[in-house]
Amino acid sequence: MSNRKKLIIMVITFSLILIISSSYALLRSTKVSENNYSITIGDLKVIFKDGQTEKLNLTNIYPMTDEEGMAQEDVLSFTIENTGTVGSYYDISIEETSTSPEFKSVIKYISNKDNDGYTEPKILSEDKYIEFEGFLESGATRTYKVKAWLAEEADNTYMGKTFKAKISLNAYQESNYAKDVIKAKLVKYEESSKEDFTGGLVAVNKDGELYNETDETEEIREYRYSGPNVNNYVTFNDENWRIIGVFKDEDGNENIKLVRGDFIDNSIIPVNYTKNLKNYNLKGNDKSDGVNYYNYDTVNTTLPSNDWTTAGLQYYLNTEKDDSETENYGYLHYINEDSKKMIKKSTYYLGNISTIDNPERNEPDVMVKANEAYVQERGNVLCDSSVTGGSHNKNCNVWSTNKASWNGEIALLYPSDYGYSVNSNFWTNTTLYNYKQEANKTSWLEIYKAMWLLSPISANNYSGTICEVLNVNDVIVSNKLYYVLPTLYLKSNVKIISGDGTINNQYKLSI
């Protein structure tokens, strides 16, 4: 008590000034007005509003007990508000701005949030946080009140000194990168492994099986939508597309893969497309037939190649127009500029997948499971020139002179993309050909017409793979016409700015 009386007589010039200010480490932009402090980054907006006073002055004060400090009337009050479209995490702390850091050990404070009672007294040097790891939903507000005082333990050391501090807000936006928003909806193994699983985003382990998060030895290879009912609808190019999943590229970056919600409108596809001095017939002579060649050179008809890197369909999908004097537009011409900026030039693997002969259809059938197809698609063992159509075996993956991979923007579905779209209990137990039975009923892809897939087949070096309504089969490239369903990868910085992935509230994208 004697120390307290002495301090009163000598008059301490102590001033704790809590001035509303901001410190945004991750948002990187600050806009300050005189009494309201507003920070806007993308879709996140946090507003500070002064309450009863702009600052809390503790001048000529004396040390006081906790009871006295808590009972004082001077209060600093402020409100934060999130007027953006995504939630925001944040920390609120008291930060010293003067050159008397020793004061922190004798400054105490209390705070309350939304008038929900004050905290127990805190010592500033031990705990500077008014709120740590708070979260503010979009459209929500929160009001804080702070009282501060000099602890009764303070002695003559602090006489004649001034201490200043500020309220500091560090806000970090909940990630709205598309890949993170999607991954946050992962369905746990316990639910997704059920035979009656209705659908959702699941993780695949390095062996191509359903990832079990309780197994510490497992690693996630990628994330896929699996099952009949999944909320993976996205608006891209002002059209309906769907998300296949989230995949790692060769550098370890994660990118979302999309597939168009419906086949390309045949009315925009020209009959002929000229590229590299070759004239490719894309769809026969009938513009209304709705189907397209994989690769058919009308000049050199002995060249029914299954190499995607030189296929006429590949040229059409990935160029604005052909090389002819007439304006034959490619598919890329019909994608708007905003959407083009989102497309990632990616590596697509071109390994063939194993087939067996089917005498009943006089054509080979794909008799591999989803996990086996995934591995074979990514195989890069080159078949030597002695391996010809009909003599291929599983010891090589890439036909002689073909490329093992291709780097580009738009391609086709892999057989494994189709394979993994069904419930996980079929991935390693049922061949793609037999998906025409129960497995296909659990797929979200809703295939209703025969369409081209990316991978060639092992039976012939002039054959490609198609996906029929109920199963995967193989056909001769040179004289068959099938529908085209494009796929592509998004850049890793593409964001989801609204929507929940349902068909009536599709994800909206931005970059």
Order of alpha helices (4+ residues) and beta strands (2+ residues): alpha-beta-beta-beta-beta-alpha-beta-beta-beta-beta-beta-beta-beta-alpha-alpha-beta-beta-beta-beta-beta-beta-beta-alpha-alpha-beta-beta-beta-beta-alpha-beta-beta-alpha-beta-beta-beta-beta-beta-beta
